Amino acid sequence: MIVLSTTTAAGFFAALSLMGAALHLTAVARLRRHLSVKNPSVNTDEPLPPITHWRAVKRGVPQLAEKIEALARAARDGDQLLIGVDAGSPDAAVCAEAAARVPGRTVRIVECEPGRAANPKISKFLQMAPHAVHARWLLTDSEAELDSAFVESFRREWHAEKWDVLTAGYRFTGLRTAPQILDAAPALFSLWPGIMHVRQVDFTLGACTGVLAAQVQEIGDWSVLGEDLAEDRRLGLELFRRGRRVGFSRNILALAADVLSWGSWLRHQHRVAVTYRRATPAGALGLPIMHALPLALLAGLLGGGWWWSVVVLIYTLRLVATAKMRALTQFRVPALPLLLAFVPLLETFFWALAWLPFPVWWAGKWRSLR
């Protein structure tokens, strides 16, 4: 049996944490290069294929009327707004009234019954699909804060660069409470750096994805994704496997932060960690390296003395990299130095929890996911 000395173990964890810090610094360089590519010029008068804008509305979305009106204003004349709401909820009337404020838009409100699929978004999509009239679909989340500048630039990029599928990253806005801030921070701290190290884009993000109707039919329609916790990841993977070109947009979508209690924050972070683990098990295994700071703390605890300087170094490097990432994405997470001191510890805790066979809170109930 091989027994490592504490010094050797400290060196091992220090090396892993330095590797994680290096990944963050290179992610910044890659994002800067990605965003520096000039988008095709936007001419709002130039004809483009019409789009069906899909929006599966969750119950209780704050400022729903404003978001639907913004969606209508971001669309072009001739586009269709396809909005799915819970059957019997007042959201149907709210959405119809808000969309009607913008003339020239074709609007279809679909009242959706629950339970058509385990995944609540896919359950709505299955019922919305028969009403989609255009061949190009733009799927955006309930919390998406669209404007015409984003939509025009996104659809121009999609059309001009001939992507089969195009998906966009996101930043959160309206971060006012501690649960909202703690829920949003990992997207900046880990999601964005992780995306920058993906060799080939074989995923989509649920916040915003452009896809062709025929491509969804290729995979067997939305029902194929009905049992998936990460339906966006599965959609991109299925299309990539079929030889479709999946692109990551240079446009970044603003998402309004969910209203969260401490309990809902805990349940959501656990579900997110389980989602990562189920969607990309191999990549999920390496997440603690990306978190970096907990590994540096282990080096300090095991080695003592000057090994604590590793913690200071890793924290400083991560702070520099994350500050630059925040500026590039305009992801306005407040109190960055404070958050970076303990959020990586929370991320590692939820990462470890995700590997245990606990049920996950999903779609309003606890579910055991095998």
Secondary structure, DSSP 4 states (H G I P E B T S, - for coil): -----HHHHHHHHHHHHHHHHHHHHHHHHHHHHHHHSPPPPP-TTS----EEEEEEPPTT-TTHHHHHHHHHHHSPTT-EEEEEEETTSTHHHHHHHHHHTSTT-EEEEEEE-TTSSSSHHHHHHHHHGGG--SSEEEEE-TTB---HHHHHHHHHHHHHTT-SEEEEEEEEE---SHHHHHHHHHIIIIIHHHHHT-SS-----TTEEEEEHHHHHHTTSGGGGTT-TTHHHHHHHHHHHTT--EEEEEEEEEEEPPP--HHHHHHHHHHHHHHHHHH-HHHHHTHHHHH-HHHHHHHHHHH-GGGHHHHHHHHHHHHHHHHHHHHHHT---SSHHHHHHHHHHHHHHHHHHHTS---EEETTEEE---
